[in-house]
Amino acid sequence: MNPSKINYDPNLNCYFLTVRGILLRQLDDRDVSLLWNQSGLIYEKMQDNILFTPYFTSLSDSLSLYLNVEKKKQTEEDFSVFLQKIKERILSGSTVLVYSDVFDLPHTLYYQKKHNNHAIEIYHVGNDEVEIVDHYYKFEGNMSISQLKFALEKTNEKNNVSAFEFAYLDTTKAVSPDMLPYLWDTLHFHRKIMNGKDPYDDEQHQKWYGMEAVEAFTRYIHHEVFEDGSNVDISYHGLKEYGGSKNNMAKICLDYGHLLEGLEELGRDYQHIANKVLTIANMILKCFISKNFDHYETRIMNKLQEWKEDEEKATERLNALFELHHYTLNT
């Protein structure tokens, strides 16, 4: 079996990895890293929880906007029909994405331990088995059709839906973006968010942006880790997702820095921030596992303050880059 079927990147989650893996099979001559150009700082209060995210545009919208690729979904109530449709789609040239609960996927770390929706790629459908590729867990192998059906049925029960669903990518009209407008568009959204503004003027939800988001999330981390101490899922995973997104932004800035004076320096700032944020995430995890809260509290809170200061400096550089090039947009 060819190991190149797996496309792993530590900066991407399971959904992004699966989309990227499917996309690279169809558009291997395109720079698909351009899709992961979101690394904003957004903190949102929800009904029972909070959301800390770098993302402000759906991946489906980015696929359409930058590559003219359409993500399409197909649902079927009958599993046999569902499987046949997947087989036809693969034969037409596109592998597909499905979601399954990790609880029912034997190759995952959380098999029979934890419930969580997880994206995998179906690469081939045989008579009794399907070949799957799990880019996140770096696994490729066969799974019996009965086992796949059971896993997807359990996932549907958990999500309170009845139909089986898969997604695929329509790349028939794919293009490559004009790089300078793409870069300015990307930088514009980040500049707006990092300066504390809502890029979409959404007044329906209570949200904080940029430095205010860092401060709000820092307060949340202190409460979740050092006051409550029973769970660090949101703190750890929020920082890990943000650190990965910052690495993606750094890569774009460094790869295309030759097109804009000052962009490479911004990319190095983002690399530094990504490393710091991922370090904080790992410190939080070690703190939680060891239960040595007194030992870690001052160190983690100091690192969070350093993170904020680094973000402020990077935002100053981003603002200076716009001034340097006298580039204006309606903000």
C-alpha positions in Angstrom: 0.0 0.0 0.0 1.4 3.4 -1.0 2.2 5.6 2.1 1.8 8.7 0.0 -2.0 8.4 0.4 -1.5 10.0 3.8 -1.1 13.7 3.9 -0.2 14.7 7.4 0.4 18.2 8.7 0.6 18.9 12.5 -1.0 22.3 12.0 -4.3 21.0 10.6 -7.2 19.3 12.3 -8.8 16.1 11.0 -11.4 17.9 8.8 -8.8 20.2 7.2 -6.4 17.2 6.7 -9.1 15.1 5.0 -10.1 18.0 2.7 -6.5 18.6 1.8 -5.8 14.9 1.1 -8.8 14.7 -1.2 -7.9 18.0 -2.9 -4.3 17.0 -3.5 -5.4 13.9 -5.4 -7.2 16.1 -7.9 -5.1 19.3 -7.9 -1.6 18.2 -7.2 -0.2 21.2 -9.2 -1.9 23.8 -7.0 -0.7 25.4 -3.7 -3.6 24.3 -1.5 -1.8 25.7 1.6 -3.4 29.0 0.5 -6.7 27.7 1.8 -5.5 27.8 5.4 -5.0 31.6 5.6 -7.1 32.2 8.7 -5.5 33.0 12.1 -7.6 35.6 13.7 -8.3 35.9 17.4 -11.9 35.6 18.2 -13.4 34.8 21.6 -17.2 34.2 21.8 -19.5 33.7 24.8 -22.0 31.0 24.0 -25.0 29.7 26.0 -23.2 27.1 28.1 -19.6 27.6 27.1 -17.1 29.7 25.2 -15.5 29.5 21.8 -11.9 30.6 21.1 -11.1 30.3 17.4 -8.8 31.6 14.7 -11.4 31.0 12.0 -13.8 33.6 10.6 -14.7 32.1 7.2 -15.8 28.5 6.5 -13.5 26.2 4.5 -16.2 25.8 1.9 -16.3 29.5 1.3 -12.5 29.6 1.1 -12.5 26.7 -1.4 -14.9 28.6 -3.6 -13.3 32.0 -3.2 -9.6 31.1 -3.8 -9.7 28.0 -5.9 -13.2 28.0 -7.4 -13.7 24.5 -5.9 -17.2 23.5 -4.7 -17.7 21.3 -1.7 -20.8 19.2 -2.2 -22.7 16.9 0.1 -24.9 13.9 -0.7 -27.3 12.2 1.8 -29.1 8.9 1.6 -31.5 7.2 4.0 -30.6 3.7 2.8 -27.0 2.6 3.6 -26.7 0.3 0.5 -27.7 3.2 -1.8 -25.3 5.5 0.2 -22.4 3.0 -0.4 -23.2 2.7 -4.1 -23.2 6.5 -4.5 -19.8 6.6 -2.8 -18.5 3.9 -5.2 -19.8 5.9 -8.2 -18.2 9.1 -6.9 -14.8 7.5 -6.4 -15.0 5.9 -9.9 -15.7 9.3 -11.3 -12.4 10.6 -9.9 -13.1 12.0 -6.4 -12.6 10.2 -3.1 -15.0 11.3 -0.3 -15.1 12.5 3.2 -17.3 11.0 6.0 -17.7 11.8 9.7 -17.6 9.0 12.2 -17.4 8.9 16.0 -13.8 8.1 17.1 -15.4 5.9 19.7 -16.2 3.4 17.0 -13.0 3.6 14.9 -10.6 0.9 16.1 -7.4 2.6 14.7 -7.9 5.8 16.7 -6.5 6.7 20.1 -10.0 7.1 21.6 -11.6 3.8 20.4 -14.2 2.8 23.0 -13.0 5.7 25.3 -14.3 9.0 24.1 -17.0 10.4 21.7 -16.0 12.9 19.1 -16.9 13.5 15.5 -13.9 12.7 13.3 -13.3 13.1 9.5 -11.9 10.3 7.4 -11.4 9.7 3.7 -13.0 6.7 1.9 -10.5 5.9 -0.8 -12.0 2.7 -2.3 -15.1 0.5 -2.0 -14.8 -3.2 -2.5 -17.3 -6.1 -2.1 -16.9 -6.6 1.6 -14.5 -3.9 2.7 -13.7 -0.2 2.2 -10.3 1.3 2.2 -10.0 4.3 4.4 -7.4 7.0 4.9 -7.2 8.8 8.3 -4.7 11.6 7.7 -4.9 12.8 11.3 -4.0 9.4 12.8 -1.7 8.6 9.8 -3.6 5.4 9.1 -4.6 3.7 5.9 -6.2 0.3 5.8 -9.3 -1.7 5.2 -12.5 -1.7 7.2 -15.4 -4.1 6.8 -18.5 -2.6 5.3 -20.5 -3.9 8.3 -18.1 -2.1 10.6 -18.4 1.1 8.7 -22.2 0.9 8.7 -22.2 0.3 12.5 -19.9 3.3 13.1 -21.9 5.6 10.9 -25.2 4.5 12.4 -23.8 5.2 15.9 -22.6 8.6 14.7 -26.1 9.4 13.3 -27.7 8.4 16.6 -25.3 10.6 18.6 -25.9 13.6 16.2 -29.7 12.9 16.1 -29.9 12.5 12.3 -31.2 9.6 10.2 -29.5 10.0 6.8 -26.0 8.9 5.9 -23.9 11.8 4.5 -20.7 12.1 2.5 -18.9 15.1 1.0 -16.8 15.5 -2.1 -15.0 18.2 -4.0 -16.0 19.4 -7.4 -12.7 20.6 -9.0 -13.9 20.8 -12.6 -13.6 24.6 -12.7 -10.6 25.0 -10.4 -8.3 28.0 -10.8 -5.3 29.4 -9.0 -5.7 32.8 -7.3 -4.0 36.0 -8.4 -1.4 36.1 -5.6 -1.2 39.9 -4.8 -4.9 40.4 -4.4 -5.1 37.2 -2.4 -2.4 38.3 -0.1 -3.9 41.7 0.5 -7.3 40.2 1.1 -5.8 37.8 3.6 -3.9 40.5 5.4 -6.8 42.9 5.4 -9.1 40.5 7.3 -6.3 39.8 9.9 -5.5 43.4 10.3 -9.2 44.2 11.0 -9.6 41.4 13.6 -6.2 42.0 15.3 -7.2 45.7 15.7 -10.3 44.6 17.5 -12.9 44.9 14.7 -15.5 42.4 13.5 -14.8 41.7 9.8 -18.5 41.0 9.2 -20.1 43.5 11.6 -21.9 40.7 13.4 -24.0 42.2 16.2 -25.9 39.0 17.0 -23.3 37.4 19.3 -21.1 38.6 22.1 -17.6 38.5 20.7 -14.1 39.9 21.4 -11.4 40.3 18.8 -7.7 40.7 18.7 -6.1 41.8 22.0 -9.4 41.8 23.8 -9.8 38.1 22.7 -6.4 37.3 24.2 -7.3 39.0 27.5 -10.7 37.2 27.6 -9.2 33.8 26.9 -6.4 34.4 29.4 -9.0 35.0 32.1 -10.8 31.8 30.9 -7.6 29.8 31.1 -6.9 30.9 34.6 -10.5 29.9 35.7 -10.5 26.5 33.8 -7.0 25.4 34.7 -6.2 27.0 38.1 -9.6 27.7 39.7 -11.7 24.8 38.5 -8.9 22.3 37.6 -11.3 19.5 36.5 -10.9 19.9 32.8 -8.5 21.7 30.4 -10.0 20.7 27.1 -11.0 24.1 25.8 -7.8 25.8 27.0 -5.6 23.2 25.5 -7.4 22.6 22.2 -8.1 26.3 21.7 -4.4 27.1 22.0 -3.3 24.1 19.9 -5.7 25.1 17.1 -4.6 28.7 17.2 -0.9 27.8 17.2 -1.4 25.6 14.1 -3.3 28.3 12.3 -0.5 30.8 13.1 2.0 28.4 11.6 -0.1 28.2 8.5 -0.2 32.0 8.2 3.6 32.1 8.8 4.2 29.7 5.9 2.1 31.8 3.5 4.0 34.9 4.5 7.4 33.3 4.2 6.6 31.4 0.9 5.3 34.6 -0.8 7.4 37.2 1.1 9.2 38.1 -2.1 6.0 39.6 -3.4 5.7 42.2 -0.6 8.4 44.0 1.3 7.9 43.4 5.0 5.9 40.2 4.6 8.8 37.8 5.5 9.4 39.7 8.7 5.7 39.3 9.6 6.0 35.6 8.8 8.8 35.2 11.3 6.8 37.1 13.9 4.0 34.6 13.3 6.3 31.6 13.6 7.5 32.9 17.0 3.9 33.4 18.2 2.9 29.9 17.0 5.8 28.3 18.9 5.0 30.2 22.1 1.3 29.4 21.9 2.0 25.7 21.3 4.4 25.7 24.2 1.7 27.2 26.5 -0.7 24.5 25.4 1.8 21.8 26.3 2.5 23.4 29.6 -1.2 23.4 30.4 -1.5 19.7 29.5 1.5 18.8 31.7 0.1 20.9 34.5 -3.2 19.1 34.3 -1.7 15.6 34.1 0.7 16.2 37.0 -1.8 18.2 39.1 1.1 20.4 40.1 -0.9 23.6 39.7 1.2 25.8 42.1 4.4 24.9 40.1 2.9 25.9 36.8 0.5 28.8 37.5 3.0 31.7 37.5 5.0 30.2 34.6 1.9 29.8 32.4 0.4 33.2 33.3 3.7 34.9 32.5 3.9 33.1 29.1 0.3 34.2 28.4 1.4 37.8 29.1 4.4 37.4 26.7 2.0 36.0 24.1 -0.1 39.1 24.3 2.9 41.4 23.9 4.1 39.4 20.9 0.7 39.7 19.3 0.8 43.5 19.8 4.2 43.8 18.2 3.1 41.6 15.2 0.0 43.7 14.8 2.1 46.9 14.8 4.2 45.3 12.0 1.1 44.4 10.1 -0.3 47.9 10.3 3.2 49.3 9.2 3.1 47.0 6.2 -0.2 48.5 5.0 1.3 52.0 5.6 4.5 51.1 3.7 2.6 50.1 0.6 -0.1 52.8 1.0 -2.7 50.0 0.5 -6.2 51.0 1.5 -9.5 49.1 1.7 -12.9 50.1 3.1 -12.5 49.3 6.8 
